Amino acid sequence: MVEQHLSFSLVSSFDQRLTLVIFYLILLASFLFWPQTELVIFLTVKLLLFIALSILFVWQGWKLKCWQYQFSLTASGTGHFSNGRQFNLVKRPLISAFAVVFYYQYPDEKKIGAMMIWSDMLTDTDYRHLCRLLCQNR
């Protein structure tokens, strides 16, 4: 009997954008802990880092607006991403009402990757199916 693959189509979500904004604000707050000085070179470096950081996060926010990703998963813990790469689930997933983090490994590599999926990236039904599949593979 052939095992059924359940496909999941992820789209960008409010929680994803909120996480990006919070991370940006945390990095901006780090500028408050820099030493206070009147050296022009130091102030120039600080300003350039601030501008680069702001441009990077605006660019990432713009890219996130149209972000999509697809993957499929089986009950046995195997699956493939939209780029065609096969993966196996490893470790225990972190499952909550707000987000899921699962760990995967490509068959030909030793490195373990993690994927975080916010609950509003999927429909409610798809999110429940994903959580059930991940619970079966604990």
C-alpha positions as CSV (number, residue, x, y, z in Angstrom):
1,M,0.0,0.0,0.0
2,V,1.3,3.4,-1.0
3,E,1.6,5.9,1.9
4,Q,-0.3,9.1,1.4
5,H,1.6,12.4,1.3
6,L,-0.3,15.4,2.8
7,S,0.7,18.6,1.1
8,F,1.0,21.9,3.0
9,S,1.1,25.4,1.3
10,L,2.5,28.0,3.6
11,V,1.9,31.7,3.0
12,S,3.3,34.7,4.9
13,S,1.4,35.5,8.0
14,F,0.9,38.3,10.5
15,D,2.8,36.4,13.2
16,Q,5.8,36.1,10.8
17,R,5.8,39.9,10.1
18,L,5.3,40.6,13.8
19,T,8.4,38.5,14.6
20,L,10.4,40.4,12.1
21,V,9.4,43.7,13.6
22,I,10.1,42.5,17.2
23,F,13.6,41.2,16.1
24,Y,14.3,44.6,14.4
25,L,13.3,46.5,17.5
26,I,15.5,44.3,19.7
27,L,18.4,45.0,17.4
28,L,17.7,48.7,17.4
29,A,17.6,48.7,21.2
30,S,21.1,47.3,21.2
31,F,22.3,50.7,19.9
32,L,21.3,52.2,23.2
33,F,24.1,50.1,24.9
34,W,26.8,51.4,22.6
35,P,29.3,53.7,24.4
36,Q,28.5,57.4,24.2
37,T,31.3,59.2,22.4
38,E,32.0,62.2,20.3
39,L,34.4,60.5,17.9
40,V,33.3,61.1,14.3
41,I,34.5,57.7,13.1
42,F,32.6,55.9,15.8
43,L,29.4,57.9,15.1
44,T,29.8,57.3,11.4
45,V,30.1,53.5,11.9
46,K,27.1,53.5,14.2
47,L,25.0,55.5,11.7
48,L,26.1,53.2,8.8
49,L,25.2,50.1,10.8
50,F,21.8,51.6,11.7
51,I,21.1,52.5,8.0
52,A,22.2,49.0,6.8
53,L,20.1,47.3,9.5
54,S,17.1,49.4,8.5
55,I,17.5,48.7,4.8
56,L,17.9,45.0,5.5
57,F,14.7,44.7,7.5
58,V,12.7,46.8,5.1
59,W,13.9,44.6,2.3
60,Q,13.1,41.4,4.2
61,G,9.6,42.8,5.1
62,W,9.0,43.5,1.4
63,K,10.1,40.0,0.4
64,L,8.0,38.5,3.1
65,K,4.8,40.1,1.7
66,C,4.7,37.7,-1.2
67,W,6.5,34.7,0.4
68,Q,5.1,31.2,-0.1
69,Y,6.4,27.7,0.4
70,Q,5.2,24.1,0.0
71,F,6.1,20.8,1.4
72,S,4.5,17.4,1.9
73,L,4.8,15.0,4.8
74,T,3.8,11.3,5.4
75,A,2.7,9.6,8.6
76,S,6.1,7.8,8.7
77,G,8.0,11.0,9.0
78,T,9.4,11.4,5.5
79,G,8.6,14.2,3.1
80,H,9.9,16.6,0.5
81,F,10.1,20.3,0.1
82,S,8.9,22.3,-2.9
83,N,12.5,22.3,-4.2
84,G,12.3,18.5,-4.6
85,R,14.6,17.6,-1.7
86,Q,13.6,14.7,0.4
87,F,13.8,14.9,4.2
88,N,13.3,12.8,7.3
89,L,11.9,14.1,10.6
90,V,14.4,13.9,13.5
91,K,14.1,14.9,17.1
92,R,10.9,15.8,18.9
93,P,8.8,18.6,17.4
94,L,7.7,21.6,19.5
95,I,4.0,21.9,19.1
96,S,1.8,24.7,20.5
97,A,-1.4,26.5,19.6
98,F,0.6,29.3,18.0
99,A,3.4,27.7,16.2
100,V,5.1,24.4,15.4
101,V,8.8,23.7,15.1
102,F,9.9,20.5,13.5
103,Y,13.4,19.3,12.9
104,Y,14.4,17.6,9.6
105,Q,17.5,16.1,8.1
106,Y,18.3,15.4,4.4
107,P,19.2,11.7,3.9
108,D,22.6,12.6,2.4
109,E,23.6,15.1,5.1
110,K,24.3,15.0,8.9
111,K,23.2,18.6,9.5
112,I,19.8,19.0,11.1
113,G,17.5,21.9,10.0
114,A,14.5,23.4,11.7
115,M,11.3,24.8,10.3
116,M,9.0,27.1,12.3
117,I,5.4,27.3,11.1
118,W,3.1,29.9,12.6
119,S,-0.5,28.7,13.0
120,D,-1.8,31.5,10.7
121,M,0.4,30.4,7.8
122,L,-2.0,27.5,7.2
123,T,-5.7,27.0,7.3
124,D,-7.0,25.7,10.6
125,T,-7.7,22.3,9.2
126,D,-4.2,22.0,7.6
127,Y,-2.6,23.2,10.9
128,R,-4.4,20.5,12.8
129,H,-3.4,17.8,10.2
130,L,0.2,19.0,10.5
131,C,0.1,18.8,14.3
132,R,-1.4,15.3,14.2
133,L,1.3,14.1,11.7
134,L,4.0,15.5,13.9
135,C,2.6,14.0,17.0
136,Q,2.5,10.5,15.4
137,N,6.3,10.8,14.7
138,R,7.3,11.6,18.3
